[in-house]
Amino acid sequence: MKIVFWGTPKYSIKSLENLISSKHQVLAVITQPDRKRSRGKRLIPSPIKAFSIEKNIPVHCPDDLKNNDIFIRNLKDLNCDLFIVVAYGRILSKEILEIPKYGSWNSHASLLPRWRGAAPIQWAIISGDLQTGIGIMKMEEGLDTGDILIEETLKIEENDNLESLSEKLSNLSADLLLKSLDIISNNYKKELKTIPQVVLKREIKYARLIYKSDYKLDFNELAINIKRKVNGLYPNAFIIYKNQIIKIMKVR
């Protein structure tokens, strides 16, 4: 199948790497524009952009998705079978989602509808969830509200932090995406069976963006909550002691 891949952070690389190595064809990669990510204020490409350039895959970095007629026309000209989205970081319009022949599919790092939104891995750890997972979801206009094609659960270990759990979920995402493509390609002439999220009877929770203020620890909280916050926001949790910022990497 001919694929356009949407992603931005390091987390997305394993999924893209698996697609490149598969029988499927990655026509192009869409990622967010270069950002000033260092103290030197230099523009630095996203991890996915750097990886795609290394693999000689065409990369597009649109500044704006709304009313971008040229970009949308270019997407249509690619004549792809489907979009795969892994942590792209922006909401796609209905007009964009309906471009591919077999739809747009998102690999989401939670057991939906729990932790819809931008930071599902962080909030799963901070909230003390015992498990999380990956769901391959048919995208629609709502925020992570689409039907689930397949999903797999993953235990959150006591000492998992954002880095370790992200790596596990990144690997699981890469594997499940290939399984989902097999399902889609084998059933494209039939009605594809997906599961509405309401059928799963899980609590709906929203994983809002993490703000800078979230990283500051409050020692008036319960010890277990402080530990979860340190792990969930690794490596950025901090305290202020004698007017100095001290990062807290691990607690017991």
N, C-alpha and C positions, 0 to 999 in steps of 0.2 A: 504494500500500500504506500501511496505517496503522502508524506507527512510534512506539515509545518509545525515546528516545535516552539513553544513559548515558555521562557524561563529566565531567571535572573541570577539567583545566588549560587554558591557552591553546592548547596543541597540538590540542585537540579542536574548537576553534571552527570551523575551516575545513570540517571534515566536517559539522558541524551546519548551517552556513550553506548548503552545497551541497544538503543534504536539504530545507531550508526552501524553497530556490529551485526545487526539482524538482517533478515531477508528484505526488510522494508527500506524505503528510500526517504531520507530527510532532505527535502527540497530547499528549506531555508529555516533560519532561526530568528525569532523576534525576541528582543530583550529591551530593557530600559536603557535610556541614554547614559553616557559616561557621566560620572559624578565626581565631585571634589571629595575624596575619601581620605585624604591625608593632611597633615599639618602644613605641608608645602602648598596646599590648595591646587595641586595638579589634578587634571581630569583623568580619572582611572576607569577603564572599562569594567563592566560587570564580569564576574567569573565565567558566566556562560558565553559572553562575547569573546573573551580571550581564548576559551576552549574551542569555540566554533572556528575562529580564525586559524587556530593551529591545525584544525581538521579540514580546512579549505571549504567550509560551508558558508554560503552567503548569509550575511547578518543584516537585519534591519533594526534600527533603534528609533522608532518614531517618538517625537516629543509629545505629540498629542494624538489621541485616538478619535476624538470627537471631530466631526466635520472635516476629516482628513481624506478628501476624495481621492487624492493621488495614491495614498497608501492603500486604501480599500480596493482601488482598481488594480493595484499591483498584486494584492492578495488574490483577487479573483483570477488574474492572469496566470497565476501559478497552477491553477486547475488541480488542486490537491484533493485527496480523498478525505482527510480529516486533520483537525488541529489537536495537538496534545499540549496541555498546559500544566506545568509543574512550577509552582511558586513564581509566577510572572510578576505579581504585585500590583496589577491594575485590573479593574472590572472591564470586561469586553461587552460591547453593545450587542443587541439582538442582530443587527445588520451584519456584524462581523461573525458572530457565532453561527449564523446560517449559511456562511459561504461554502464550507466543505461539503462534499457529497454525502459523507456518513457522519456528519455532525462534529461537534467540538467536545473533547473529553478532558476532564481534569483529574489529576492524581492529588487527592487531598489527604493531609497527614492527621487524620482523626477518625473516630468512629461516628460519622454523621448520624443525626444532626447535632451531636455534641461537638462543640468547638468549631462552629462555622466562623470563618473570618481569617484575619491576617496572621495571627500568632498561635496556632493550635498546639504546637509542641510545648511552647513556654507555659501556656495556661494549664495544660494537662499535668505538668510537673508541679506547678505552683499550687494547684488545687488538690494535689495528693491522689490523682487518679491511679488506679492499680494497673490499668491497661490502656492502650491506645491502638492505632493501626493505620492502615491505608485503605482508602476507598476510591475506586475508579468511577467517576460520576459524569453523567451526561449533563453538559452545561446548559443553563438557561439564564434568563435575565436576573433572577434573584441571587442573593449572596449565598452560594453553596447550598442551594435548595434542590438541585437536580436529582433524578433517580440514580440509584447505584447499580452498576453493572456487576462488579465483584468487589469484595473487600477481604482483608485478612487482619486479625488482631495480633498485637504484640504486647508482651508483659513489660511494664515499667519496673525495672529493678530499683531497689532501695537507693543505690548510689548512682543511678543514672543522672546525668546532667544534660543540659541543652546540647552540648557537643556530642556526647556518646549516643543519646537517643536520636538525634538528627541523623547521625551516620547509619544507625540501624534502619530508620525509616526510609532514608534515601536508597539503601540497598533493596528494601522491600518494595518500594515504589518502582524501581527499575524492573524487578521481576514481574510484578503484577501488570505493568503496562504491556509487556510482551504477551502475557496470557490474555489480556483484554483485546489486543489486536487480533489474536488468533480467533477469539470468540466473534468479534465484529466481522472479520473477513470470511469466516465460515458460515455466517448467518445473514450476510447482506441481502440475500434474496428472500429472507423470511422476516417475520416480525421479531425484533431483538427483545429478549426478555430482560427487563430491568426491575429494580425494586424501589417503589416510592418510599421516601424516608419516613413517612408517617407510619408505614407498616412495621418499621423497626422498633417502634414504641420506646424510643430513648428520649431523655431530657434534651430540650433544645437549649444550647448554651452558645454564647458569642465570645470569640477570642479576639478582643479588641487589640489594636496596635499597642506595643510597649512604648511607654514614654520615658524620657530621661528621669523623671521624678520617681518612676517605679523602682529604679535601681538602688535607691537609698534605703538602707535597712533601718527598721524601728525596733529597738530592743524591748519595747513594751508589748510586742507581739509574743505569741506562744513560740517556744523554742522550735517546735516541729514546723511551724509556718516560716520561721526564719530560714531553717535548713532547706525547705522546699523552694523558697525564693532564691537562695544562693544557687541551688542546682538549676532551677528553671531559667535564671537570667545569666548563667555562666557565660563569660567570665567578667561580668560587669557590675555585680552587686558591690556596694561600698558603704563605708561609714565615714563620718567626719570626726576626727580626733585631734584636738589641739590645732584646729583650723587647717588640718591636712586631710586630703582624701586618701583613704586606705581601701584598696580593693580586697574583698573577701572572696577567696577562690573555693574554699572548702570548709565545712564546719562539722562538728560531731557533738 
